[in-house]
């Protein structure tokens, strides 16, 4: 495939994933922000296992979604958590070659968000609550989004697009 065509496909994939993440987060606004969140858009955090473009896409999508959170520090720390999670997920997919890989790769989005978001609230809000209580809430919401919803989506995408994924040279 020509370089320009590959670049176009990559940019389109980045734009589509980023937009989908942001829109899904905003459509489900009441459950997408705060300590009691279950950000359904986090279903897409396993996409770096299939497409490298998902890494910048998730970062951009999270950044855009967090612009609407009403909390400036969420733009910084929430996006940082997503960036770290996306990168770790991508590299886990490259390094670990076992059937357990998707379950291991699903850990970074849960862990980074569960540690970073409560820390952000503790440091930058007056009504921070208990760190470990907020950790538990974020962990539970992320677990539902990534493991309960995200892993089935990952397996469906992987099986449905197996031929496409096996034929690509850019990942």
C-alpha positions, 0 to 999 in steps of 0.5 A, a space after each residue: 500500500 502506498 505511503 499516502 494511502 496508509 497515512 490517510 487510513 491511519 489519520 481516519 482511524 485516529 479521528 474516528 476513534 477519538 471522536 467516538 470516545 469523546 461523543 460516547 463520553 459526552 452522551 453518557 455525561 452523568 456516568 462519565 465524570 466524578 468518583 462514581 464514574 463508569 466511563 463506557 467509552 473506556 471500552 475502547 481502551 483495548 483497541 491499541 491491541 488491534 491498531 497502533 492508531 488507537 494510542 493517540 486517538 484515545 489520548 485525543 478523545 479523552 482530552 476532548 471529553 475532559 474539556 467538558 468535565 468542568 474540572 481543569 485538572 481532569 484535562 491534565 490528569 485524566 488525559 495523563 492516565 489515559 495516555 499511560 494506559 494506552 501506551 502500556 496496553 499497546 506494549 503489553 500487546 507487543 510483548 506478551 504472546 499468550 492467550 492471557 494477553 488481553 486480560 493482562 493488557 486490560 489492567 493498565 486502564 483500570 489501574 492507572 485511572 484508579 490510582 491517578 484520578 483519586 489522587 487528583 481529587 485529593 490534591 486539587 479539590 476541597 471535597 476529596 473524600 477518602 482516597 481509597 474509597 474513591 479508588 474503589 469507585 473508580 476501580 469498579 467503574 473501570 473494571 466494568 467498562 474494560 473487563 465486563 464490556 471491553 473484553 467482549 468488544 475486543 474479541 468480537 472485533 478481533 474475530 470479525 476483522 481477523 483477515 483485515 488485521 492479519 493482512 496489515 503491515 503497519 502495526 
